[in-house]
Amino acid sequence: MSTDDPLYKKIALRLIPFMMVLYLVAFLDRVNVSFAALTMNAELGLSAAVYGWGAGIFFLGYFLFEVPSNLILERVGARRWIARIMITWGLVSAGMAFVQGPTSFYVLRFLLGVAEAGFLPGMILYLTYWFPHEKLARFVGLFMMAVPLASAIGAPLSSLLLQTHGFLGLSGWQWLFILEGLPACGLGVAVLLYLPDGPKTARWLSDAERATVAARLAADRAGAKTRLHAALGPALADARVWLLGLAYFGIVVGLYGVGMWLPQLVKALGYGIEQVGLLVAIPYAVSAAAMLFWGRRSDRKGERVVHVALPAMLSAAGLLAAVLLPPNIWSIAALGVATVGIYATLGPFWGVPPLFLERTAAAGGIAMINSVGNLGGFLGPIVVGFSLQHTGSAHAGLLAVTACLAASVAAVLITGRRLHAAARPAAAGAAS
């Protein structure tokens, strides 16, 4: 056990639970449309194809504003910029209650993506201000456990809110958007009061503790196995950034290609809304535990690439099984296995960019990887929706998602080879 473990435990206990709550609300507001669709689509006359486009168009707004948002965060500080993101997305998410048809559905989903752009890469960048690389995957994984927890908690909660149909003249899906959107605004104000911009402004750290954090991060940079990019231009010209963007693209295709449709696929088997909420919650609860275990293992082994590739392959296998099995509870279980695999990739994956990025390069590079990757959130729901609309089955869409995950595995393995090749001259230079 490292002598500074108590310090990092103190930092983690102060920051991670709060950050998890922020991300839980963020992700819930991003995907609660999947439950709203159980009644909203029929009420507004939205087809499967229209819903798929609306679910995915969020990521176009997200893509366009991701890199600028993260660069602004680095300039103005995490506290103010994260608060701005949360307040604006909370208002737009609650505004989804007033969707009238396809056009307003598309517009508000796009604006929600614009409002939320920069949140996840900003949080990943923020964690690099505090934790050395050897501890990063476990804390990124712990923070990102909020994603499956949002679905595990949000599934039964959203099912319950759908039962408020008719209260004060609003439909259940309208109450779902309002009651799950507005808390983000209050949390945005809490960010201003609670979240420091970094170790230097954390009043709950002593001068000696701040010095320890700074020294550990400096030692990380000095002992890097590959040359670190600090400037934005060289980082964005580095093929590893784009390979990681491709890898994350496939992961996100799987994340949303399955997640945005899972409640409707379960409901199609004849389950009621309450049963759908409980059944959908199970794979997400398992995913949260898998993320914690796999992130810790990645840190303990000091390895990232294989820890991304293996669960991505598990996810692809789960999707293939779901296609080959007849539509029943076992095919849904196979989709659950695919879900667990997808989430297990996340902690180790976000431990890769800091291997060769720092400072402004980290802000822009991480945002670019996330931005390119999140275009997969645009494609995933659409291909599954197109498949359902035109064939009556999700199988063709799930096969397309499987292919994207296979491309992710290839891209991350190639990135690993490039990191290894870059480490050899860096090690030779250090030795001389």
DOTORKOL-963879 format. One record per residue (C-alpha): x, y, z; residue in three letters. Coordinates in steps of 0.25 Angstrom, whole numbers. Each point is the difference from the previous one (the first is absolute). Layout:
REM residues N
  east north    up resn
     X     Y     Z  ALA
...
//
This chain:
REM residues 432
  east north    up resn
     0     0     0  MET
     5    14    -4  SER
     4    10    11  THR
    -9    10    -6  ASP
   -13    -9    -1  ASP
    -6     7    11  PRO
     1    13    -7  LEU
    -6    -6   -13  TYR
   -11    -6     8  LYS
    -3    13     7  LYS
    -1     7   -14  ILE
    -8   -11    -6  ALA
   -11     0    12  LEU
    -1    15    -2  ARG
    -1     0   -15  LEU
    -5   -13    -6  ILE
   -14    -2     7  PRO
    -4    15    -4  PHE
     6    -2   -14  MET
    -8   -13    -1  MET
   -13     7     3  VAL
     3    10   -10  LEU
     2   -10   -11  TYR
   -11    -9     4  LEU
   -10    12    -2  VAL
     7     3   -13  ALA
    -1   -14    -6  PHE
   -14    -2     5  LEU
    -5    13    -7  ASP
     7    -5   -12  ARG
    -6   -14    -1  VAL
   -14     2     7  ASN
    -6     2   -14  VAL
     2   -15    -1  SER
   -11    -2    11  PHE
    -8    12    -4  ALA
    -1    -6   -14  ALA
    -9   -12     6  LEU
   -12    10     0  THR
     5    13    -7  MET
     2    -7   -13  ASN
   -14    -4    -1  ALA
    -6    12     6  GLU
     8     9   -10  LEU
     0    -9   -12  GLY
    15    -2    -1  LEU
     4   -12    -8  SER
    12    -9     3  ALA
     8     7   -10  ALA
    -3    14     5  VAL
     3    -4    15  TYR
    13    -6    -5  GLY
     4    13    -7  TRP
    -4     8    12  GLY
     7    -8    10  ALA
    13     1    -8  GLY
    -1    14    -4  ILE
     4     4    14  PHE
    14    -5    -4  PHE
     2    10   -12  LEU
    -2    12     9  GLY
     9    -7    10  TYR
    11    -2   -11  PHE
     0    14    -5  LEU
     2     7    13  PHE
     8   -11     8  GLU
    15     5    -3  VAL
    -3    15     2  PRO
    -8    -3    13  SER
    12    -7     6  ASN
    10    10    -4  LEU
    -9    11     6  ILE
     0    -9    13  LEU
    15     0     0  GLU
     0    15    -1  ARG
   -11     5     9  VAL
     1   -12    10  GLY
    -8   -13     3  ALA
    -9     6    11  ARG
    -7    11    -8  ARG
     0    -7   -14  TRP
    -6   -13     6  ILE
   -10     8     7  ALA
    -4     7   -13  ARG
    -1   -14    -7  ILE
    -9    -5    11  MET
   -10    11     1  ILE
    -2     1   -15  THR
    -2   -14    -3  TRP
   -10    -1    12  GLY
    -8    10    -6  LEU
     0    -6   -14  VAL
    -3   -14     6  SER
   -12     5     7  ALA
    -4     7   -12  GLY
    -1   -13    -7  MET
   -14    -1     7  ALA
    -5    10   -10  PHE
     3    -8   -13  VAL
   -11     0   -10  GLN
     5    -8   -11  GLY
    12    -5    -8  PRO
     6    15    -3  THR
    -1     4    15  SER
     5   -14     4  PHE
    12     2    -9  TYR
     3    14     4  VAL
     0    -2    15  LEU
     8   -13    -1  ARG
    11     8    -8  PHE
     0    11    10  LEU
     1    -9    11  LEU
    13    -6    -7  GLY
     5    15    -1  VAL
    -3     3    14  ALA
     7   -13     6  GLU
    12     1   -10  ALA
    13     0     8  GLY
    -5    -7    13  PHE
     6   -14    -1  LEU
    14     4    -6  PRO
     0    12    10  GLY
    -2   -10    12  MET
    11    -9    -6  ILE
     9    12    -1  LEU
    -3     4    14  TYR
     3   -13     5  LEU
    14     1    -6  THR
     2    13     8  TYR
     0    -9    13  TRP
     4   -14    -3  PHE
    13    -6    -5  PRO
    -1   -10   -12  HIS
     2   -12     9  GLU
   -13     3     7  LYS
    -8     6   -11  LEU
    -8   -12    -6  ALA
    -6    -4    14  ARG
    -5    14     2  PHE
    -5     3   -14  VAL
    -7   -14     1  GLY
    -6     4    14  LEU
    -5    14    -6  PHE
    -5    -7   -12  MET
    -8   -10     8  MET
   -10    11     0  ALA
    -4    -4   -14  VAL
    -5   -14     2  PRO
    -5     4    14  LEU
    -8    11    -7  ALA
    -7   -10    -8  SER
    -1   -10    11  ALA
    -7    11     9  ILE
    -7     7   -12  GLY
    -6   -12    -6  ALA
   -10    -3    12  PRO
    -1    15     3  LEU
    -4     4   -14  SER
   -10   -12     0  SER
    -6     6    12  LEU
     0    14    -5  LEU
    -8    -5   -13  LEU
   -11    -4     9  GLN
    -3    15     4  THR
    -7     1   -13  HIS
   -11    11     1  GLY
     5     7    13  PHE
    -2    15    -2  LEU
    -4    -3   -14  GLY
    14    -5    -5  LEU
     3   -14    -5  SER
    10    -9     8  GLY
    11     2   -10  TRP
    -1    15     2  GLN
     1    -2    15  TRP
    12    -9    -3  LEU
     8    11    -7  PHE
    -4    11    10  ILE
     3    -7    12  LEU
    13    -7    -5  GLU
     5    13    -7  GLY
    -1    11    11  LEU
     9    -6    10  PRO
    12     3    -9  ALA
    -3    15     2  CYS
     1    -2    15  GLY
    13    -8    -1  LEU
     6    11    -9  GLY
    -1    10    11  VAL
     5   -11     9  ALA
    13    -1    -9  VAL
     3    15     2  LEU
     0    -2    15  LEU
     6   -13     2  TYR
    10    -4   -12  LEU
    14     6     0  PRO
     7     3   -13  ASP
    12    -9     4  GLY
     9    -3    12  PRO
     5    14     0  LYS
   -13     5     4  THR
    -5   -11     9  ALA
    -1     6    14  ARG
    -2   -14     6  TRP
    14    -4    -4  LEU
    12     5     8  SER
    12     6    -6  ASP
     8   -13     1  ALA
   -11    -8    -6  GLU
    -1    10   -12  ARG
    15    -1    -2  ALA
    -1   -16     0  THR
   -10     0   -10  VAL
     8    10    -9  ALA
    13    -8     2  ALA
    -7   -13    -4  ARG
    -6     6   -13  LEU
    14     5    -3  ALA
     6   -13     2  ALA
   -10    -6    -9  ASP
     4     9   -11  ARG
    15    -2     2  ALA
    -2   -15     0  GLY
    -9    -1   -12  ALA
     3   -12    -9  LYS
    -3     8   -12  THR
     1    15    -4  ARG
   -11     8     6  LEU
    -7    10    -9  HIS
    -3    13     7  ALA
    -4     9   -12  ALA
   -14    -2    -7  LEU
     6     0   -14  GLY
     9   -12     1  PRO
   -10    -8     8  ALA
   -11     1   -10  LEU
    10    -4   -11  ALA
     4   -12     8  ASP
    -6   -13    -7  ALA
    -3    -6    14  ARG
   -10    11     3  VAL
    -8    -4   -12  TRP
     2   -15     2  LEU
    -6     2    14  LEU
   -11     8    -6  GLY
    -3   -12    -9  LEU
     1    -9    12  ALA
   -10     8     8  TYR
    -9     2   -12  PHE
    -3   -15     0  GLY
    -1    -1    15  ILE
   -11    11     0  VAL
    -7    -6   -12  VAL
    -2   -12     9  GLY
    -3     8    13  LEU
   -12     8    -7  TYR
    -3   -10   -11  GLY
    -4   -10    11  VAL
    -4    10    11  GLY
   -10     9    -7  MET
    -8   -12    -5  TRP
     2   -10    12  LEU
   -13     5     7  PRO
    -8    -2   -13  GLN
     6   -13    -4  LEU
    -4    -6    14  VAL
   -14     6    -1  LYS
    -2    -7   -13  ALA
     2   -13     7  LEU
   -14     3     7  GLY
     5     6    13  TYR
    -7    11     7  GLY
     7    14     2  ILE
     3    -3    15  GLU
     6   -14    -4  GLN
     8     7   -11  VAL
     6    10    10  GLY
     5   -11     9  LEU
     5    -9   -11  LEU
     8    11    -6  VAL
     6     4    13  ALA
     7   -14     2  ILE
    11     1   -11  PRO
     3    14     4  TYR
     2    -4    15  ALA
     9   -11    -4  VAL
     8    10    -9  SER
     2     9    11  ALA
     7   -11     8  ALA
     8    -4   -12  ALA
     5    14    -3  MET
     6     1    14  LEU
     6   -14     0  PHE
     6     2   -14  TRP
     5    14     2  GLY
     7    -5    13  ARG
     6   -11    -8  ARG
     5     9   -11  SER
     7     8    11  ASP
     6   -12     7  ARG
     6    -6   -13  LYS
     4    14    -5  GLY
    -6    -4   -13  GLU
   -11     7    -9  ARG
    -1    -5   -14  VAL
    -3   -14     3  VAL
   -10     4    11  HIS
    -8     8   -11  VAL
     1   -11   -11  ALA
    -5   -12     9  LEU
   -13     6     5  PRO
    -3     6   -14  ALA
     2   -14    -6  MET
   -10    -5    11  LEU
   -10    10    -4  SER
     1    -4   -15  ALA
    -2   -15     4  ALA
   -12     4     8  GLY
    -6     8   -12  LEU
     2   -12    -9  LEU
    -6    -9    10  ALA
   -12     9     1  ALA
    -2    -1   -15  VAL
     1   -15    -1  LEU
    -9    -3    11  LEU
   -15     1    -2  PRO
    -7    13     6  PRO
    -2    -4    15  ASN
     6     2    14  ILE
    13    -6    -4  TRP
     2     9   -12  SER
    -2    12    10  ILE
    10    -7     9  ALA
    10     0   -11  ALA
    -2    15    -2  LEU
     2     1    15  GLY
    14    -7    -2  VAL
     3    10   -12  ALA
    -4    12     9  THR
    10    -5    12  VAL
    11    -1   -10  GLY
    -2    13    -6  ILE
     0     7    14  TYR
    12    -8     4  ALA
     9     7   -11  THR
    -2    14     5  LEU
     9     1    12  GLY
    12    -6    -7  PRO
    -3     8   -13  PHE
     1    13     6  TRP
    13    -4     7  GLY
     6     0   -14  VAL
     0    14    -5  PRO
     8     6    12  PRO
    12   -10    -4  LEU
     3    10   -11  PHE
    -8    13     3  LEU
     1    11    10  GLU
    -5    14     3  ARG
    -6     7   -12  THR
     3   -13    -9  ALA
    -8    -8    11  ALA
   -12    10     0  ALA
    -1     0   -15  GLY
     4   -14    -3  GLY
    -9    -7    10  ILE
   -11     9    -5  ALA
     3    -4   -14  MET
     0   -15     3  ILE
   -13     2     7  ASN
    -6     8   -11  SER
     3    -9   -11  VAL
    -4   -12     9  GLY
   -13     6     3  ASN
    -4     0   -14  LEU
    -2   -14     2  GLY
   -12     4     9  GLY
    -6     6   -12  PHE
     2   -13    -9  LEU
    -4   -10    10  GLY
   -14     3     3  PRO
    -3     3   -15  ILE
     5   -13    -5  VAL
    -8    -8    10  VAL
   -12     9    -3  GLY
     2    -2   -15  PHE
     1   -15     2  SER
   -13     0     8  LEU
    -8     9    -9  GLN
     4    -7   -13  HIS
     1   -15     4  THR
    -8    -1    13  GLY
    13    -5     7  SER
    12     6     7  ALA
     9   -11    -5  HIS
     6     8   -12  ALA
     2    12     9  GLY
     7    -8    11  LEU
     9    -7   -11  LEU
     4    14    -4  ALA
     3     4    15  VAL
     9   -13     1  THR
     8     4   -12  ALA
     3    13     6  CYS
     4    -6    13  LEU
    10    -9    -8  ALA
     6    12    -6  ALA
     1     6    14  SER
     9   -12     4  VAL
     8     1   -12  ALA
     2    15     2  ALA
     4    -1    15  VAL
    10   -11    -3  LEU
     7     8   -11  ILE
     0    12    10  THR
     7   -10    10  GLY
    11    -3   -11  ARG
     2    14    -3  ARG
     2     4    15  LEU
     9   -12     2  HIS
     9     5   -13  ALA
     0    14     6  ALA
     5    -5    13  ALA
    12    -6    -5  ARG
     7    13    -5  PRO
    -5     7    13  ALA
     6   -10     9  ALA
    13     1    -8  ALA
     0    15     1  GLY
    -2    -1    15  ALA
    11   -10     1  ALA
    10     9    -7  SER
//
